[in-house]
Amino acid sequence: ARLGHGADPVRSVSLALFPDQTAAAAPPDRAVPDVGGLPITSFSTLGLDGVEIDLPLESAEVAPEGLFGGDPSLADAATGAALVERLAGIGAALIGRLDALSAALQPGRM
């Protein structure tokens, strides 16, 4: 599936940061859920003749086990650690840019 929840990369990050609190990997053995005969294609869309239709859906309908469209067995702590490092770097760079922008936008500095 092109979209998932509860699998990689989120599970990889969880394995890196909280290995003792991350549940064992086991994808649910069930068919793709539907609403009124239309397949659920994401947390907010149904499929109709190859088109995704936005529609408010309940999480319990989409992913009663907390997993949708992914294989949690593909996650690993090393990938999670690399993702955390990369995301922390992006976050730090963003904070630096926003800090510089904030200083430049102070009254009397333009």
N, C-alpha and C positions, 0 to 999 in steps of 0.2 A: 504494500500500500504506500501511497505517496505521503500519507499523513498518519501520524501515530501519537499515542499518549501512553505513558507508563513503560515505554521500552527505551531504546537508545535514541537520543543521547542523554535524556534525563536520568535513566537508570545508571548509566556509566558515571555520571557526576555523583549520584547517590552512593554508588559503590566506592568511589574515591574518598568522599567526605564522611560517610556514615556506614561503613561496611557491616557493622554489627546490627544496624537498624534496617538494612535493606533485605526485603523478602527474597526467597529463592525464586529463580526464574522459571516460569512455566506459562507459556501462552495459553489462553483459554481455548478449550476445544468446543467451539460453537460457531454457528454460521453467522455471517454478517447480519446484524439486526435490521429490521425494517419498520417503517411506520406506514400503515395502510397499504402495504405491498410495495412501497418505494424503499429501496435500500438506503440506509444511512451511510453517507460518504465522508462525513467529518462531524465534528461536534456541533455544527450549525447548518449542515446541508443534507438534502436528500437528492438522490439521483433519479432523473427522468429522461429516458432516451438519450443518454450521454451528456446531459446538461445537469449541472449542480444548481439546486434551488435553495436559496437561503431561507431557513425556517428556524424559529427558536425551538430547541430540543432540550429535554432534561438529561443531565449527565447520567442518571440511573438508566435511562433508555439506551443511551449510546454505549456506555461502558460500565455495566453493573459491577465488574471486577476491578475497575480502575484502569483497564488496558484496552486500547483500541488501535487496530491497524499496525501493530508492530510486533517484533519478536524480542522479548526481553532477554533471551539467552545470548543474543549478539552483543550485549553490553559487557564492558570490562572496566576495571578500576584504572588501568593505565590510560585508556582513552579519556575517562572522566577527569583524571589529573591533568592531562594535556588541555582539555577543554576549560577547566577551571583556570589554569594559568593564562590561557589565551583570553578568556572573558575578563579576567582581572586586569590584564594589560589594556584591553579595550576600555574598560570602565575607568581606569586611571587616566588614560589619554583623554577621555571625554570630560572628566572632572577638570583636568588641566585646561582644556579648551574653554569650558564653560566659565572657569575662574577668570581666564584672560578676557573673555568676552564681557563678563560682568564688570570687570575693572574698566574696560574700554567704554562701556555704556553708562558709566556714572555721570551724573549731571556735571557739566562744566568741562568734561574731558573729550567732547566730540568736536 
